[in-house]
Amino acid sequence: MKKSIKLKLQKTVKIKPTAPFAFDTTFHKPGHFPSPDNYWEPSIRWQTWRWRKASLGLKFINKGTTNNPLIEIKIYSQKNLSENLVKTLTEEIKYKYNLDFNLKEFYRVFGNDKILAPSIKRLKGMRPGHHGSLYEYIIIGIVLQNATVKRTVQMFQALLENFGTLLEFDGKKLRCFWSEGGLQKISEEDLRALKVGYRAKSIKRIDEQFAKGIINEFDLRKKDREIQMKELLELYGVGPATVWYILFDVFHHWDFFNHISPWEQKIYSKLFFNKNPENPVPVEKLLKHFEKFGKYKQLAVHYIWEDLFWKRKNEHIPWLEKEIRL
């Protein structure tokens, strides 16, 4: 086992999100599969973060309230950090977690919706968000393909343990993602040995494409949705399902909803139509149903989805456990 790299506290910054803001439901998503790059407990999240080729440890601490929010971020690193790196990292955190997003219109329009209102009330202030880069997100998307949650967790953990960096900070040991192009010396056979199956070829090709600069996340942010879709679909191993996730989590398109996986189809059928997951509602009917949420389609479904998984943290839901199989 590789020795951990010990990080020291280098900087502390504070961010004031727009109100209302909910720390725990923004920084912890029970609907995401568990991974060894983060650890959460109420009002605190520890997270590894690759930024400008540096492997960092971040500690997010809730210092405010829903209506008067404040986040303290402690930044751990091996080396001293420049003011510019800290500034750009802070802006990136705001972007990734949508800390400047104004939820008031969404709440005004759907605050009385029969299905959505209860979730809004329970999760008031929650932002969608994902800490990973586009490169990291695509790797995760590949290990999600045609796999149970348990199988995905096993594959992702194997990749991080073999190619990631073990960081130690603030009493935690967490894995940090490797850099874009970090697998250039790794063969497809090496990847297959980690039991990722056919995905080895996709992971290797994606790493090569990012290493060559064929796609750049920050340039892509400036382009419209159609161009983003086109360029993403040109990447090897990236299909419509992965693109759909990326457009929401990475590029923040709240209105785009054109794909539902068989697993999600079962859960949505139970949530929105109270139908047996083994006899799910047709995808076309589900997509048409979500049209009522207009420009907030993805955001609305995200609220209901996360509400379900937060509920799962506190009680056993037999039909859901059957679908998760973790």
C-alpha positions as CSV (number, residue, x, y, z in Angstrom):
1,M,0.0,0.0,0.0
2,K,1.4,3.4,-1.0
3,K,2.3,5.8,1.9
4,S,0.0,8.7,2.3
5,I,1.1,12.3,1.6
6,K,0.7,14.5,4.6
7,L,-0.7,17.9,3.9
8,K,-0.5,21.1,6.1
9,L,-3.1,23.7,6.5
10,Q,-2.1,26.6,4.2
11,K,-5.1,28.9,3.9
12,T,-8.6,29.5,5.3
13,V,-11.2,31.3,3.2
14,K,-14.9,32.1,3.6
15,I,-17.7,32.1,1.1
16,K,-21.1,33.6,1.6
17,P,-23.6,31.7,-0.6
18,T,-26.9,33.3,-1.7
19,A,-29.8,32.6,0.7
20,P,-31.5,30.4,1.3
21,F,-28.7,27.8,1.5
22,A,-28.6,24.3,3.0
23,F,-25.1,23.1,3.8
24,D,-25.6,19.4,4.4
25,T,-27.9,18.7,1.4
26,T,-25.6,20.6,-0.9
27,F,-22.3,19.1,0.2
28,H,-23.6,15.5,0.8
29,K,-25.6,13.7,-1.8
30,P,-26.9,10.3,-0.6
31,G,-28.1,9.7,-4.1
32,H,-24.5,9.5,-5.3
33,F,-22.5,6.3,-4.8
34,P,-20.0,6.4,-2.0
35,S,-16.3,7.0,-2.9
36,P,-13.0,7.2,-1.0
37,D,-12.3,10.8,-2.0
38,N,-14.5,12.4,0.6
39,Y,-16.0,12.1,4.1
40,W,-19.1,13.9,5.4
41,E,-20.6,14.4,8.8
42,P,-23.2,17.0,9.7
43,S,-21.9,20.5,9.0
44,I,-18.5,19.3,7.8
45,R,-17.2,17.8,4.5
46,W,-13.7,16.7,3.8
47,Q,-12.9,16.5,0.1
48,T,-9.8,15.9,-2.0
49,W,-9.4,18.2,-5.0
50,R,-7.2,18.4,-8.0
51,W,-6.5,22.0,-9.0
52,R,-3.8,23.3,-11.3
53,K,-1.9,20.0,-10.9
54,A,-1.9,20.3,-7.1
55,S,-3.4,17.6,-4.9
56,L,-5.3,19.4,-2.2
57,G,-7.4,18.6,0.8
58,L,-10.4,20.7,1.6
59,K,-12.4,21.0,4.7
60,F,-15.8,22.7,4.3
61,I,-17.4,23.8,7.5
62,N,-20.9,25.3,8.0
63,K,-20.6,28.6,9.9
64,G,-24.0,30.0,9.1
65,T,-27.8,29.4,8.9
66,T,-30.2,28.8,6.1
67,N,-31.1,32.5,5.8
68,N,-27.7,33.8,6.7
69,P,-25.2,31.3,5.2
70,L,-21.5,31.2,5.6
71,I,-19.0,28.5,4.6
72,E,-15.4,28.3,6.0
73,I,-13.0,26.4,3.8
74,K,-9.7,25.2,5.1
75,I,-7.2,24.4,2.3
76,Y,-4.5,21.8,3.0
77,S,-1.4,21.3,0.7
78,Q,2.1,20.1,0.7
79,K,3.4,23.5,-0.5
80,N,2.6,27.1,0.1
81,L,-0.2,28.3,-2.2
82,S,-0.2,31.5,-4.3
83,E,-2.9,34.1,-3.8
84,N,-3.9,33.5,-7.4
85,L,-4.4,29.7,-6.9
86,V,-6.5,30.3,-3.8
87,K,-8.6,32.9,-5.6
88,T,-9.2,30.7,-8.7
89,L,-9.9,27.7,-6.5
90,T,-12.5,29.7,-4.5
91,E,-14.3,30.8,-7.7
92,E,-14.2,27.2,-8.9
93,I,-15.8,26.0,-5.7
94,K,-18.6,28.6,-6.1
95,Y,-19.2,27.3,-9.6
96,K,-19.1,23.6,-8.8
97,Y,-21.5,23.9,-5.9
98,N,-23.7,26.6,-7.4
99,L,-23.1,28.8,-4.4
100,D,-24.3,32.0,-6.2
101,F,-27.4,30.3,-7.6
102,N,-30.7,32.1,-6.8
103,L,-33.4,29.5,-5.9
104,K,-36.2,32.0,-5.2
105,E,-37.9,31.8,-8.6
106,F,-37.8,28.0,-8.5
107,Y,-39.4,28.0,-5.1
108,R,-42.0,30.6,-6.1
109,V,-43.1,28.6,-9.1
110,F,-43.2,25.2,-7.5
111,G,-43.6,25.9,-3.8
112,N,-47.2,24.7,-4.0
113,D,-46.8,21.8,-6.4
114,K,-48.4,18.7,-4.9
115,I,-45.4,16.4,-5.7
116,L,-42.5,18.9,-5.4
117,A,-43.5,21.2,-2.5
118,P,-42.8,18.6,0.3
119,S,-39.3,18.0,-1.1
120,I,-38.6,21.8,-1.4
121,K,-39.8,22.2,2.2
122,R,-37.5,19.5,3.5
123,L,-34.5,20.4,1.4
124,K,-34.9,24.2,1.3
125,G,-31.6,25.8,0.2
126,M,-30.1,22.7,-1.4
127,R,-28.0,23.3,-4.5
128,P,-27.1,20.7,-7.2
129,G,-23.4,20.3,-7.5
130,H,-20.5,18.0,-8.1
131,H,-16.9,18.7,-7.1
132,G,-15.2,16.7,-9.9
133,S,-13.7,18.1,-13.1
134,L,-15.2,17.1,-16.5
135,Y,-12.4,14.5,-16.9
136,E,-13.2,13.0,-13.5
137,Y,-16.9,13.0,-14.2
138,I,-16.5,11.2,-17.5
139,I,-14.3,8.5,-15.8
140,I,-17.1,8.1,-13.3
141,G,-19.7,7.9,-16.1
142,I,-17.8,5.1,-17.7
143,V,-17.7,2.9,-14.6
144,L,-21.4,3.5,-14.2
145,Q,-22.1,2.0,-17.5
146,N,-24.1,-1.3,-17.4
147,A,-23.2,-1.9,-13.8
148,T,-24.9,-2.3,-10.5
149,V,-24.1,0.3,-7.8
150,K,-22.0,-2.2,-5.9
151,R,-20.0,-3.1,-9.0
152,T,-19.5,0.6,-9.8
153,V,-18.2,1.3,-6.3
154,Q,-15.8,-1.6,-6.6
155,M,-14.4,-0.4,-9.9
156,F,-14.1,3.2,-8.9
157,Q,-12.3,2.3,-5.7
158,A,-9.9,0.1,-7.5
159,L,-9.0,2.9,-9.9
160,L,-8.5,5.4,-7.2
161,E,-6.4,3.0,-5.0
162,N,-4.1,2.2,-8.0
163,F,-3.8,5.6,-9.7
164,G,-4.9,8.2,-7.3
165,T,-2.9,9.8,-4.4
166,L,-3.6,9.0,-0.8
167,L,-3.7,12.3,1.1
168,E,-3.7,12.7,4.9
169,F,-5.1,15.9,6.3
170,D,-7.0,17.0,9.4
171,G,-7.1,13.5,10.7
172,K,-8.5,12.0,7.5
173,K,-6.9,9.8,4.8
174,L,-8.7,10.2,1.5
175,R,-7.9,9.4,-2.1
176,C,-7.3,12.2,-4.7
177,F,-8.0,11.8,-8.4
178,W,-5.0,11.6,-10.8
179,S,-4.5,14.4,-13.3
180,E,-5.8,14.5,-16.8
181,G,-3.4,12.4,-18.9
182,G,-2.2,10.6,-15.8
183,L,-2.8,7.2,-17.3
184,Q,-0.5,7.6,-20.3
185,K,2.0,5.1,-19.0
186,I,-0.7,2.7,-18.0
187,S,-1.7,0.0,-20.5
188,E,-5.2,-1.2,-21.3
189,E,-4.2,-4.6,-19.9
190,D,-3.2,-2.9,-16.6
191,L,-6.7,-1.4,-16.5
192,R,-8.4,-4.7,-17.3
193,A,-6.5,-6.3,-14.4
194,L,-8.5,-4.1,-12.1
195,K,-11.6,-5.9,-13.4
196,V,-13.2,-2.9,-15.2
197,G,-13.9,-5.1,-18.2
198,Y,-14.5,-3.4,-21.6
199,R,-14.4,0.0,-19.9
200,A,-10.6,-0.2,-19.9
201,K,-10.5,0.8,-23.5
202,S,-12.8,3.8,-22.9
203,I,-10.9,5.0,-19.9
204,K,-7.6,4.7,-21.8
205,R,-8.9,6.6,-24.8
206,I,-10.6,9.3,-22.7
207,D,-7.3,9.9,-20.9
208,E,-5.5,10.2,-24.2
209,Q,-8.0,12.7,-25.6
210,F,-7.7,14.9,-22.5
211,A,-3.9,14.7,-22.6
212,K,-3.9,15.9,-26.2
213,G,-6.2,18.8,-25.3
214,I,-8.9,17.6,-27.7
215,I,-11.5,18.9,-25.2
216,N,-11.2,21.6,-22.6
217,E,-13.7,21.9,-19.8
218,F,-13.3,25.7,-19.4
219,D,-13.6,26.4,-23.1
220,L,-16.7,24.2,-23.3
221,R,-18.4,26.1,-20.4
222,K,-18.5,29.2,-22.7
223,K,-20.3,27.4,-25.5
224,D,-24.1,26.7,-25.9
225,R,-25.7,23.5,-25.0
226,E,-25.9,22.1,-28.5
227,I,-22.2,22.5,-29.1
228,Q,-21.4,21.0,-25.7
229,M,-23.5,18.0,-26.5
230,K,-21.9,17.6,-29.9
231,E,-18.3,17.8,-28.6
232,L,-19.0,15.5,-25.7
233,L,-20.6,12.8,-27.9
234,E,-17.5,12.9,-30.1
235,L,-15.4,11.6,-27.1
236,Y,-14.8,7.8,-27.2
237,G,-17.0,5.9,-24.9
238,V,-19.3,8.8,-24.0
239,G,-23.0,8.2,-24.9
240,P,-26.3,10.0,-24.4
241,A,-26.7,8.9,-20.8
242,T,-23.3,10.2,-19.7
243,V,-23.9,13.5,-21.6
244,W,-27.2,14.0,-19.9
245,Y,-25.6,13.7,-16.5
246,I,-22.8,16.0,-17.5
247,L,-25.0,18.8,-18.8
248,F,-26.7,19.0,-15.4
249,D,-23.9,18.3,-12.9
250,V,-21.0,19.9,-14.8
251,F,-22.5,22.6,-17.0
252,H,-25.6,23.4,-15.0
253,H,-28.4,23.1,-17.5
254,W,-31.5,22.8,-15.3
255,D,-34.0,22.4,-18.2
256,F,-32.4,19.5,-20.2
257,F,-34.0,16.1,-19.7
258,N,-33.9,13.7,-22.6
259,H,-32.6,10.4,-21.1
260,I,-33.7,8.0,-18.4
261,S,-31.7,4.8,-17.6
262,P,-33.6,1.6,-16.9
263,W,-32.6,1.8,-13.2
264,E,-33.9,5.4,-12.9
265,Q,-37.0,4.5,-14.9
266,K,-38.0,2.0,-12.2
267,I,-37.5,4.6,-9.4
268,Y,-39.2,7.4,-11.2
269,S,-42.2,5.1,-11.9
270,K,-42.6,4.5,-8.1
271,L,-42.0,8.2,-7.1
272,F,-44.2,9.9,-9.7
273,F,-46.8,7.3,-10.5
274,N,-46.7,4.9,-7.6
275,K,-46.2,2.1,-10.0
276,N,-44.4,-1.2,-9.3
277,P,-40.8,-0.8,-10.4
278,E,-40.9,-4.2,-12.0
279,N,-43.6,-2.9,-14.3
280,P,-42.3,0.7,-15.0
281,V,-44.0,3.6,-16.7
282,P,-42.7,4.0,-20.3
283,V,-39.8,6.4,-20.6
284,E,-41.7,8.6,-23.1
285,K,-44.5,9.0,-20.6
286,L,-42.0,10.0,-17.8
287,L,-40.3,12.5,-20.0
288,K,-43.6,14.1,-21.0
289,H,-44.6,14.2,-17.3
290,F,-41.4,16.1,-16.4
291,E,-42.3,18.8,-19.0
292,K,-44.5,20.4,-16.5
293,F,-41.4,21.6,-14.6
294,G,-40.4,23.7,-17.6
295,K,-37.0,25.3,-17.4
296,Y,-36.4,23.6,-14.1
297,K,-37.0,20.0,-15.2
298,Q,-33.7,18.5,-14.1
299,L,-33.6,20.6,-10.9
300,A,-37.1,19.5,-9.9
301,V,-36.4,15.8,-10.3
302,H,-33.0,16.3,-8.5
303,Y,-34.9,17.6,-5.5
304,I,-37.3,14.7,-5.4
305,W,-34.5,12.2,-6.0
306,E,-32.3,13.5,-3.2
307,D,-35.3,13.8,-0.9
308,L,-35.9,10.1,-1.4
309,F,-32.2,9.2,-0.6
310,W,-32.1,11.4,2.4
311,K,-35.2,9.6,3.7
312,R,-33.3,6.3,3.0
313,K,-30.6,7.4,5.5
314,N,-33.1,7.4,8.3
315,E,-35.4,4.5,7.4
316,H,-35.5,1.2,5.5
317,I,-37.3,1.5,2.1
318,P,-37.6,-2.1,0.9
319,W,-38.5,-1.4,-2.7
320,L,-35.6,1.0,-3.1
321,E,-33.1,-1.3,-1.5
322,K,-34.1,-3.9,-4.0
323,E,-33.2,-1.6,-6.9
324,I,-29.9,-0.3,-5.3
325,R,-28.3,-3.6,-4.4
326,L,-25.4,-2.0,-2.7
